[in-house]
Amino acid sequence: MQACPLAFEPERCWCGNLAKVKESEDFSDKFGMKFFMCPNYDHKAPARSAYPRPLSPSPLFMWYHWIDKEQSEWAKKEIEDRHRRAWADFKEEDDVEEAAAKAKAGRER
């Protein structure tokens, strides 16, 4: 969890809890962007029933709010670097397979 950026006031979720500041770690167009997130996001709320199994599922708080509107330069560079490394690895694998196929064809002659 990170501290709230200075330009923003802390926000509260629909459930009334103070939101956490998180940073997107998904390798997507949101990578590296900060957002407010409910501390109960994607977690089951405590049961509010005397029954061992509630009659209906408890609510999930799916609240979040983006702080950053654009990706930072470091995040864009990281995505480019990962993309470049992935293609280099793919090319290396392809070259190894091609060399193995040529060697096998040479032995079969």
A tleap script that builds the chain and sets N, CA, C and O, in Angstrom:
source leaprc.protein.ff14SB
mol = sequence {
  NMET GLN ALA CYS PRO LEU ALA PHE GLU PRO
  GLU ARG CYS TRP CYS GLY ASN LEU ALA LYS
  VAL LYS GLU SER GLU ASP PHE SER ASP LYS
  PHE GLY MET LYS PHE PHE MET CYS PRO ASN
  TYR ASP HIE LYS ALA PRO ALA ARG SER ALA
  TYR PRO ARG PRO LEU SER PRO SER PRO LEU
  PHE MET TRP TYR HIE TRP ILE ASP LYS GLU
  GLN SER GLU TRP ALA LYS LYS GLU ILE GLU
  ASP ARG HIE ARG ARG ALA TRP ALA ASP PHE
  LYS GLU GLU ASP ASP VAL GLU GLU ALA ALA
  ALA LYS ALA LYS ALA GLY ARG GLU CARG
}
set mol.1.N position { 0.852 -1.179 0.000 }
set mol.1.CA position { 0.000 0.000 0.000 }
set mol.1.C position { 0.890 1.233 0.000 }
set mol.1.O position { 1.926 1.248 0.666 }
set mol.2.N position { 0.505 2.252 -0.730 }
set mol.2.CA position { 1.291 3.466 -0.826 }
set mol.2.C position { 0.557 4.611 -0.147 }
set mol.2.O position { -0.651 4.554 0.083 }
set mol.3.N position { 1.315 5.647 0.166 }
set mol.3.CA position { 0.720 6.843 0.754 }
set mol.3.C position { -0.074 7.578 -0.317 }
set mol.3.O position { 0.190 7.444 -1.512 }
set mol.4.N position { -1.036 8.345 0.128 }
set mol.4.CA position { -1.860 9.109 -0.798 }
set mol.4.C position { -1.015 10.210 -1.435 }
set mol.4.O position { -0.333 10.943 -0.717 }
set mol.5.N position { -1.040 10.349 -2.768 }
set mol.5.CA position { -0.295 11.422 -3.417 }
set mol.5.C position { -0.732 12.777 -2.878 }
set mol.5.O position { -1.898 12.966 -2.534 }
set mol.6.N position { 0.197 13.712 -2.806 }
set mol.6.CA position { -0.069 15.008 -2.185 }
set mol.6.C position { -1.179 15.798 -2.868 }
set mol.6.O position { -1.868 16.574 -2.206 }
set mol.7.N position { -1.369 15.623 -4.163 }
set mol.7.CA position { -2.367 16.402 -4.897 }
set mol.7.C position { -3.793 15.900 -4.682 }
set mol.7.O position { -4.736 16.516 -5.178 }
set mol.8.N position { -3.968 14.807 -3.961 }
set mol.8.CA position { -5.289 14.218 -3.800 }
set mol.8.C position { -5.645 14.057 -2.334 }
set mol.8.O position { -4.798 13.748 -1.496 }
set mol.9.N position { -6.905 14.272 -2.049 }
set mol.9.CA position { -7.423 13.995 -0.714 }
set mol.9.C position { -7.786 12.521 -0.644 }
set mol.9.O position { -8.241 11.955 -1.639 }
set mol.10.N position { -7.597 11.890 0.500 }
set mol.10.CA position { -8.015 10.484 0.624 }
set mol.10.C position { -9.513 10.359 0.342 }
set mol.10.O position { -10.295 11.243 0.693 }
set mol.11.N position { -9.894 9.276 -0.282 }
set mol.11.CA position { -11.298 9.047 -0.619 }
set mol.11.C position { -11.849 7.895 0.196 }
set mol.11.O position { -11.104 7.063 0.713 }
set mol.12.N position { -13.165 7.862 0.300 }
set mol.12.CA position { -13.844 6.760 0.978 }
set mol.12.C position { -14.679 5.995 -0.041 }
set mol.12.O position { -15.224 6.561 -0.988 }
set mol.13.N position { -14.756 4.702 0.187 }
set mol.13.CA position { -15.533 3.813 -0.677 }
set mol.13.C position { -17.016 3.950 -0.338 }
set mol.13.O position { -17.389 4.642 0.609 }
set mol.14.N position { -17.855 3.275 -1.132 }
set mol.14.CA position { -19.291 3.234 -0.849 }
set mol.14.C position { -19.558 2.641 0.524 }
set mol.14.O position { -20.536 3.002 1.180 }
set mol.15.N position { -18.692 1.729 0.964 }
set mol.15.CA position { -18.907 1.068 2.255 }
set mol.15.C position { -18.482 1.953 3.422 }
set mol.15.O position { -18.711 1.596 4.578 }
set mol.16.N position { -17.868 3.097 3.141 }
set mol.16.CA position { -17.470 4.015 4.191 }
set mol.16.C position { -16.030 3.866 4.642 }
set mol.16.O position { -15.537 4.708 5.393 }
set mol.17.N position { -15.341 2.822 4.210 }
set mol.17.CA position { -13.943 2.628 4.588 }
set mol.17.C position { -13.032 3.549 3.795 }
set mol.17.O position { -13.319 3.896 2.649 }
set mol.18.N position { -11.937 3.937 4.418 }
set mol.18.CA position { -10.943 4.764 3.752 }
set mol.18.C position { -10.261 3.937 2.664 }
set mol.18.O position { -9.800 2.825 2.921 }
set mol.19.N position { -10.201 4.480 1.458 }
set mol.19.CA position { -9.641 3.748 0.313 }
set mol.19.C position { -8.127 3.653 0.415 }
set mol.19.O position { -7.468 4.529 0.975 }
set mol.20.N position { -7.587 2.568 -0.140 }
set mol.20.CA position { -6.142 2.366 -0.213 }
set mol.20.C position { -5.644 2.891 -1.553 }
set mol.20.O position { -6.384 2.927 -2.536 }
set mol.21.N position { -4.374 3.298 -1.575 }
set mol.21.CA position { -3.747 3.683 -2.834 }
set mol.21.C position { -2.943 2.488 -3.322 }
set mol.21.O position { -2.086 1.967 -2.609 }
set mol.22.N position { -3.231 2.063 -4.545 }
set mol.22.CA position { -2.531 0.921 -5.141 }
set mol.22.C position { -1.939 1.356 -6.477 }
set mol.22.O position { -2.279 2.407 -7.020 }
set mol.23.N position { -1.043 0.514 -6.986 }
set mol.23.CA position { -0.447 0.766 -8.289 }
set mol.23.C position { -0.697 -0.450 -9.166 }
set mol.23.O position { -0.451 -1.584 -8.755 }
set mol.24.N position { -1.181 -0.211 -10.355 }
set mol.24.CA position { -1.497 -1.308 -11.265 }
set mol.24.C position { -0.234 -2.062 -11.644 }
set mol.24.O position { 0.750 -1.473 -12.092 }
set mol.25.N position { -0.281 -3.385 -11.456 }
set mol.25.CA position { 0.850 -4.238 -11.810 }
set mol.25.C position { 0.535 -5.087 -13.031 }
set mol.25.O position { 1.370 -5.871 -13.481 }
set mol.26.N position { -0.675 -4.928 -13.569 }
set mol.26.CA position { -1.066 -5.666 -14.769 }
set mol.26.C position { -0.268 -5.145 -15.954 }
set mol.26.O position { -0.117 -3.936 -16.131 }
set mol.27.N position { 0.238 -6.061 -16.757 }
set mol.27.CA position { 0.996 -5.679 -17.944 }
set mol.27.C position { -0.005 -5.277 -19.022 }
set mol.27.O position { -0.314 -6.049 -19.929 }
set mol.28.N position { -0.507 -4.042 -18.898 }
set mol.28.CA position { -1.535 -3.552 -19.811 }
set mol.28.C position { -1.343 -2.055 -20.004 }
set mol.28.O position { -0.322 -1.496 -19.602 }
set mol.29.N position { -2.330 -1.409 -20.622 }
set mol.29.CA position { -2.229 0.030 -20.826 }
set mol.29.C position { -2.438 0.816 -19.534 }
set mol.29.O position { -2.360 2.045 -19.543 }
set mol.30.N position { -2.700 0.129 -18.426 }
set mol.30.CA position { -2.843 0.776 -17.118 }
set mol.30.C position { -1.628 0.515 -16.225 }
set mol.30.O position { -1.624 0.926 -15.064 }
set mol.31.N position { -0.592 -0.162 -16.746 }
set mol.31.CA position { 0.577 -0.536 -15.962 }
set mol.31.C position { 1.214 0.693 -15.311 }
set mol.31.O position { 1.467 1.696 -15.978 }
set mol.32.N position { 1.472 0.607 -14.000 }
set mol.32.CA position { 2.152 1.666 -13.272 }
set mol.32.C position { 1.266 2.814 -12.822 }
set mol.32.O position { 1.741 3.721 -12.138 }
set mol.33.N position { -0.008 2.797 -13.189 }
set mol.33.CA position { -0.892 3.894 -12.809 }
set mol.33.C position { -1.442 3.665 -11.407 }
set mol.33.O position { -1.739 2.533 -11.027 }
set mol.34.N position { -1.575 4.745 -10.640 }
set mol.34.CA position { -2.078 4.658 -9.270 }
set mol.34.C position { -3.593 4.830 -9.254 }
set mol.34.O position { -4.170 5.523 -10.092 }
set mol.35.N position { -4.223 4.174 -8.270 }
set mol.35.CA position { -5.669 4.290 -8.129 }
set mol.35.C position { -6.070 4.067 -6.676 }
set mol.35.O position { -5.359 3.412 -5.913 }
set mol.36.N position { -7.234 4.628 -6.304 }
set mol.36.CA position { -7.829 4.357 -5.003 }
set mol.36.C position { -8.622 3.065 -5.128 }
set mol.36.O position { -9.243 2.809 -6.160 }
set mol.37.N position { -8.601 2.255 -4.081 }
set mol.37.CA position { -9.303 0.979 -4.110 }
set mol.37.C position { -9.895 0.704 -2.736 }
set mol.37.O position { -9.251 0.954 -1.717 }
set mol.38.N position { -11.107 0.195 -2.709 }
set mol.38.CA position { -11.735 -0.182 -1.446 }
set mol.38.C position { -10.914 -1.292 -0.797 }
set mol.38.O position { -10.491 -2.219 -1.488 }
set mol.39.N position { -10.678 -1.223 0.519 }
set mol.39.CA position { -9.931 -2.303 1.181 }
set mol.39.C position { -10.671 -3.634 1.130 }
set mol.39.O position { -10.064 -4.684 1.341 }
set mol.40.N position { -11.976 -3.606 0.852 }
set mol.40.CA position { -12.762 -4.842 0.755 }
set mol.40.C position { -12.930 -5.306 -0.685 }
set mol.40.O position { -13.706 -6.227 -0.945 }
set mol.41.N position { -12.227 -4.694 -1.619 }
set mol.41.CA position { -12.374 -5.031 -3.035 }
set mol.41.C position { -12.102 -6.509 -3.264 }
set mol.41.O position { -11.065 -7.032 -2.858 }
set mol.42.N position { -13.038 -7.168 -3.912 }
set mol.42.CA position { -12.903 -8.567 -4.298 }
set mol.42.C position { -12.735 -9.514 -3.117 }
set mol.42.O position { -12.260 -10.638 -3.282 }
set mol.43.N position { -13.113 -9.075 -1.956 }
set mol.43.CA position { -13.062 -9.938 -0.778 }
set mol.43.C position { -14.475 -10.063 -0.233 }
set mol.43.O position { -15.265 -9.123 -0.315 }
set mol.44.N position { -14.783 -11.194 0.310 }
set mol.44.CA position { -16.119 -11.394 0.854 }
set mol.44.C position { -16.278 -10.572 2.132 }
set mol.44.O position { -15.417 -10.585 3.012 }
set mol.45.N position { -17.375 -9.874 2.208 }
set mol.45.CA position { -17.670 -9.104 3.412 }
set mol.45.C position { -18.015 -10.063 4.544 }
set mol.45.O position { -18.469 -11.178 4.285 }
set mol.46.N position { -17.810 -9.655 5.795 }
set mol.46.CA position { -18.151 -10.548 6.901 }
set mol.46.C position { -19.647 -10.869 6.899 }
set mol.46.O position { -20.475 -10.024 6.558 }
set mol.47.N position { -19.969 -12.078 7.277 }
set mol.47.CA position { -21.372 -12.504 7.307 }
set mol.47.C position { -22.136 -11.682 8.332 }
set mol.47.O position { -21.659 -11.464 9.445 }
set mol.48.N position { -23.323 -11.227 7.952 }
set mol.48.CA position { -24.160 -10.440 8.855 }
set mol.48.C position { -25.439 -11.214 9.154 }
set mol.48.O position { -26.525 -10.640 9.231 }
set mol.49.N position { -25.293 -12.499 9.318 }
set mol.49.CA position { -26.449 -13.349 9.518 }
set mol.49.C position { -26.161 -14.352 10.621 }
set mol.49.O position { -25.019 -14.767 10.821 }
set mol.50.N position { -27.202 -14.729 11.327 }
set mol.50.CA position { -27.049 -15.732 12.378 }
set mol.50.C position { -26.947 -17.128 11.790 }
set mol.50.O position { -26.520 -18.064 12.466 }
set mol.51.N position { -27.344 -17.269 10.522 }
set mol.51.CA position { -27.271 -18.569 9.865 }
set mol.51.C position { -25.812 -18.900 9.524 }
set mol.51.O position { -25.031 -18.002 9.208 }
set mol.52.N position { -25.444 -20.186 9.587 }
set mol.52.CA position { -24.072 -20.543 9.225 }
set mol.52.C position { -23.758 -20.223 7.762 }
set mol.52.O position { -22.624 -19.880 7.426 }
set mol.53.N position { -24.749 -20.335 6.911 }
set mol.53.CA position { -24.573 -19.991 5.505 }
set mol.53.C position { -25.655 -18.978 5.144 }
set mol.53.O position { -26.840 -19.310 5.189 }
set mol.54.N position { -25.276 -17.743 4.785 }
set mol.54.CA position { -26.282 -16.729 4.470 }
set mol.54.C position { -27.190 -17.174 3.325 }
set mol.54.O position { -26.786 -17.950 2.459 }
set mol.55.N position { -28.409 -16.674 3.337 }
set mol.55.CA position { -29.379 -17.017 2.304 }
set mol.55.C position { -28.990 -16.440 0.946 }
set mol.55.O position { -29.326 -17.010 -0.092 }
set mol.56.N position { -28.290 -15.324 0.951 }
set mol.56.CA position { -27.820 -14.734 -0.303 }
set mol.56.C position { -26.347 -14.369 -0.134 }
set mol.56.O position { -25.883 -14.177 0.990 }
set mol.57.N position { -25.622 -14.272 -1.221 }
set mol.57.CA position { -24.200 -13.947 -1.094 }
set mol.57.C position { -23.998 -12.543 -0.541 }
set mol.57.O position { -24.784 -11.637 -0.817 }
set mol.58.N position { -22.950 -12.376 0.234 }
set mol.58.CA position { -22.645 -11.054 0.780 }
set mol.58.C position { -22.103 -10.168 -0.340 }
set mol.58.O position { -21.549 -10.670 -1.318 }
set mol.59.N position { -22.263 -8.855 -0.199 }
set mol.59.CA position { -21.845 -7.967 -1.284 }
set mol.59.C position { -20.325 -7.920 -1.416 }
set mol.59.O position { -19.592 -8.078 -0.440 }
set mol.60.N position { -19.881 -7.702 -2.628 }
set mol.60.CA position { -18.467 -7.468 -2.886 }
set mol.60.C position { -18.326 -6.000 -3.269 }
set mol.60.O position { -19.087 -5.486 -4.089 }
set mol.61.N position { -17.372 -5.352 -2.683 }
set mol.61.CA position { -17.174 -3.939 -2.969 }
set mol.61.C position { -16.231 -3.823 -4.156 }
set mol.61.O position { -15.031 -4.064 -4.029 }
set mol.62.N position { -16.767 -3.458 -5.294 }
set mol.62.CA position { -15.999 -3.384 -6.535 }
set mol.62.C position { -15.618 -1.937 -6.855 }
set mol.62.O position { -15.483 -1.576 -8.024 }
set mol.63.N position { -15.445 -1.120 -5.833 }
set mol.63.CA position { -15.186 0.299 -6.030 }
set mol.63.C position { -13.701 0.564 -6.224 }
set mol.63.O position { -12.868 0.064 -5.468 }
set mol.64.N position { -13.377 1.354 -7.240 }
set mol.64.CA position { -12.026 1.871 -7.417 }
set mol.64.C position { -12.126 3.174 -8.199 }
set mol.64.O position { -13.121 3.423 -8.880 }
set mol.65.N position { -11.090 4.002 -8.098 }
set mol.65.CA position { -11.079 5.295 -8.769 }
set mol.65.C position { -9.643 5.585 -9.188 }
set mol.65.O position { -8.741 5.603 -8.350 }
set mol.66.N position { -9.430 5.810 -10.475 }
set mol.66.CA position { -8.079 6.061 -10.967 }
set mol.66.C position { -7.596 7.429 -10.514 }
set mol.66.O position { -8.326 8.416 -10.614 }
set mol.67.N position { -6.372 7.487 -10.017 }
set mol.67.CA position { -5.729 8.749 -9.653 }
set mol.67.C position { -5.006 9.286 -10.881 }
set mol.67.O position { -5.205 10.433 -11.283 }
set mol.68.N position { -4.163 8.440 -11.470 }
set mol.68.CA position { -3.414 8.831 -12.664 }
set mol.68.C position { -4.318 8.744 -13.886 }
set mol.68.O position { -5.097 7.803 -14.037 }
set mol.69.N position { -4.201 9.723 -14.737 }
set mol.69.CA position { -4.985 9.730 -15.975 }
set mol.69.C position { -4.166 9.200 -17.152 }
set mol.69.O position { -4.729 8.770 -18.158 }
set mol.70.N position { -2.840 9.230 -17.025 }
set mol.70.CA position { -1.956 8.739 -18.079 }
set mol.70.C position { -0.850 7.905 -17.458 }
set mol.70.O position { -0.542 8.036 -16.273 }
set mol.71.N position { -0.258 7.047 -18.276 }
set mol.71.CA position { 0.877 6.260 -17.810 }
set mol.71.C position { 2.096 7.159 -17.688 }
set mol.71.O position { 2.280 8.091 -18.471 }
set mol.72.N position { 2.928 6.865 -16.691 }
set mol.72.CA position { 4.169 7.616 -16.539 }
set mol.72.C position { 5.170 7.151 -17.596 }
set mol.72.O position { 5.006 6.091 -18.201 }
set mol.73.N position { 6.196 7.950 -17.805 }
set mol.73.CA position { 7.207 7.609 -18.809 }
set mol.73.C position { 7.943 6.327 -18.443 }
set mol.73.O position { 8.258 5.521 -19.319 }
set mol.74.N position { 8.224 6.130 -17.141 }
set mol.74.CA position { 8.942 4.905 -16.746 }
set mol.74.C position { 8.104 3.666 -17.054 }
set mol.74.O position { 8.650 2.630 -17.434 }
set mol.75.N position { 6.766 3.763 -16.892 }
set mol.75.CA position { 5.900 2.616 -17.175 }
set mol.75.C position { 5.882 2.320 -18.676 }
set mol.75.O position { 5.917 1.159 -19.084 }
set mol.76.N position { 5.826 3.369 -19.489 }
set mol.76.CA position { 5.861 3.174 -20.937 }
set mol.76.C position { 7.176 2.530 -21.361 }
set mol.76.O position { 7.198 1.635 -22.206 }
set mol.77.N position { 8.285 3.000 -20.757 }
set mol.77.CA position { 9.601 2.437 -21.083 }
set mol.77.C position { 9.686 0.982 -20.637 }
set mol.77.O position { 10.246 0.150 -21.350 }
set mol.78.N position { 9.137 0.666 -19.467 }
set mol.78.CA position { 9.147 -0.715 -18.966 }
set mol.78.C position { 8.376 -1.639 -19.910 }
set mol.78.O position { 8.817 -2.755 -20.187 }
set mol.79.N position { 7.240 -1.178 -20.396 }
set mol.79.CA position { 6.448 -1.984 -21.330 }
set mol.79.C position { 7.233 -2.211 -22.623 }
set mol.79.O position { 7.256 -3.323 -23.151 }
set mol.80.N position { 7.875 -1.157 -23.130 }
set mol.80.CA position { 8.685 -1.305 -24.346 }
set mol.80.C position { 9.828 -2.293 -24.122 }
set mol.80.O position { 10.098 -3.137 -24.976 }
set mol.81.N position { 10.505 -2.186 -22.963 }
set mol.81.CA position { 11.619 -3.094 -22.656 }
set mol.81.C position { 11.144 -4.538 -22.547 }
set mol.81.O position { 11.791 -5.443 -23.075 }
set mol.82.N position { 10.022 -4.763 -21.868 }
set mol.82.CA position { 9.484 -6.125 -21.751 }
set mol.82.C position { 9.097 -6.675 -23.118 }
set mol.82.O position { 9.326 -7.846 -23.420 }
set mol.83.N position { 8.511 -5.817 -23.930 }
set mol.83.CA position { 8.112 -6.223 -25.279 }
set mol.83.C position { 9.352 -6.617 -26.091 }
set mol.83.O position { 9.363 -7.646 -26.767 }
set mol.84.N position { 10.388 -5.788 -26.013 }
set mol.84.CA position { 11.623 -6.052 -26.750 }
set mol.84.C position { 12.267 -7.357 -26.282 }
set mol.84.O position { 12.719 -8.153 -27.105 }
set mol.85.N position { 12.311 -7.583 -24.958 }
set mol.85.CA position { 12.900 -8.816 -24.419 }
set mol.85.C position { 12.091 -10.040 -24.838 }
set mol.85.O position { 12.661 -11.082 -25.160 }
set mol.86.N position { 10.770 -9.917 -24.833 }
set mol.86.CA position { 9.922 -11.045 -25.225 }
set mol.86.C position { 10.184 -11.426 -26.680 }
set mol.86.O position { 10.284 -12.610 -27.001 }
set mol.87.N position { 10.298 -10.430 -27.566 }
set mol.87.CA position { 10.569 -10.732 -28.973 }
set mol.87.C position { 11.969 -11.295 -29.156 }
set mol.87.O position { 12.171 -12.175 -29.993 }
set mol.88.N position { 12.945 -10.804 -28.387 }
set mol.88.CA position { 14.308 -11.335 -28.477 }
set mol.88.C position { 14.330 -12.796 -28.036 }
set mol.88.O position { 14.988 -13.624 -28.665 }
set mol.89.N position { 13.614 -13.115 -26.958 }
set mol.89.CA position { 13.531 -14.506 -26.493 }
set mol.89.C position { 12.862 -15.386 -27.544 }
set mol.89.O position { 13.305 -16.506 -27.799 }
set mol.90.N position { 11.802 -14.879 -28.145 }
set mol.90.CA position { 11.092 -15.628 -29.182 }
set mol.90.C position { 12.015 -15.893 -30.370 }
set mol.90.O position { 12.060 -17.004 -30.897 }
set mol.91.N position { 12.747 -14.863 -30.785 }
set mol.91.CA position { 13.674 -14.998 -31.922 }
set mol.91.C position { 14.761 -16.011 -31.597 }
set mol.91.O position { 15.115 -16.832 -32.443 }
set mol.92.N position { 15.294 -15.963 -30.378 }
set mol.92.CA position { 16.339 -16.908 -29.976 }
set mol.92.C position { 15.815 -18.346 -30.009 }
set mol.92.O position { 16.486 -19.245 -30.516 }
set mol.93.N position { 14.618 -18.555 -29.467 }
set mol.93.CA position { 13.998 -19.889 -29.503 }
set mol.93.C position { 13.810 -20.363 -30.942 }
set mol.93.O position { 14.090 -21.516 -31.271 }
set mol.94.N position { 13.338 -19.465 -31.781 }
set mol.94.CA position { 13.105 -19.800 -33.181 }
set mol.94.C position { 14.413 -20.176 -33.875 }
set mol.94.O position { 14.454 -21.131 -34.651 }
set mol.95.N position { 15.488 -19.423 -33.594 }
set mol.95.CA position { 16.794 -19.723 -34.189 }
set mol.95.C position { 17.313 -21.082 -33.732 }
set mol.95.O position { 17.873 -21.828 -34.536 }
set mol.96.N position { 17.137 -21.414 -32.461 }
set mol.96.CA position { 17.583 -22.704 -31.931 }
set mol.96.C position { 16.817 -23.839 -32.606 }
set mol.96.O position { 17.413 -24.839 -33.008 }
set mol.97.N position { 15.501 -23.688 -32.731 }
set mol.97.CA position { 14.692 -24.720 -33.391 }
set mol.97.C position { 15.089 -24.880 -34.855 }
set mol.97.O position { 15.154 -25.999 -35.365 }
set mol.98.N position { 15.352 -23.774 -35.523 }
set mol.98.CA position { 15.751 -23.824 -36.928 }
set mol.98.C position { 17.107 -24.513 -37.086 }
set mol.98.O position { 17.292 -25.314 -38.003 }
set mol.99.N position { 18.056 -24.208 -36.199 }
set mol.99.CA position { 19.377 -24.848 -36.249 }
set mol.99.C position { 19.260 -26.345 -35.984 }
set mol.99.O position { 19.937 -27.148 -36.626 }
set mol.100.N position { 18.401 -26.719 -35.040 }
set mol.100.CA position { 18.200 -28.144 -34.740 }
set mol.100.C position { 17.586 -28.860 -35.939 }
set mol.100.O position { 17.964 -29.992 -36.243 }
set mol.101.N position { 16.651 -28.218 -36.616 }
set mol.101.CA position { 16.023 -28.820 -37.793 }
set mol.101.C position { 17.041 -28.989 -38.923 }
set mol.101.O position { 17.034 -30.008 -39.614 }
set mol.102.N position { 17.920 -27.989 -39.115 }
set mol.102.CA position { 18.956 -28.093 -40.149 }
set mol.102.C position { 19.944 -29.202 -39.817 }
set mol.102.O position { 20.360 -29.952 -40.700 }
set mol.103.N position { 20.320 -29.307 -38.539 }
set mol.103.CA position { 21.259 -30.354 -38.121 }
set mol.103.C position { 20.645 -31.733 -38.339 }
set mol.103.O position { 21.325 -32.655 -38.787 }
set mol.104.N position { 19.386 -31.869 -38.027 }
set mol.104.CA position { 18.697 -33.153 -38.212 }
set mol.104.C position { 18.618 -33.499 -39.698 }
set mol.104.O position { 18.836 -34.647 -40.085 }
set mol.105.N position { 18.305 -32.505 -40.522 }
set mol.105.CA position { 18.230 -32.734 -41.971 }
set mol.105.C position { 19.604 -33.114 -42.521 }
set mol.105.O position { 19.695 -33.953 -43.418 }
set mol.106.N position { 20.674 -32.510 -41.997 }
set mol.106.CA position { 22.034 -32.831 -42.432 }
set mol.106.C position { 22.430 -34.250 -42.053 }
set mol.106.O position { 23.131 -34.915 -42.815 }
set mol.107.N position { 22.001 -34.720 -40.906 }
set mol.107.CA position { 22.321 -36.088 -40.457 }
set mol.107.C position { 21.558 -37.130 -41.263 }
set mol.107.O position { 22.051 -38.243 -41.451 }
set mol.108.N position { 20.382 -36.796 -41.737 }
set mol.108.CA position { 19.542 -37.747 -42.470 }
set mol.108.C position { 20.012 -37.949 -43.911 }
set mol.108.O position { 19.559 -38.887 -44.566 }
set mol.109.N position { 20.884 -37.119 -44.414 }
set mol.109.CA position { 21.355 -37.251 -45.802 }
set mol.109.C position { 22.271 -38.373 -45.936 }
set mol.109.O position { 22.768 -38.636 -47.031 }
savepdb mol mol.pdb
quit
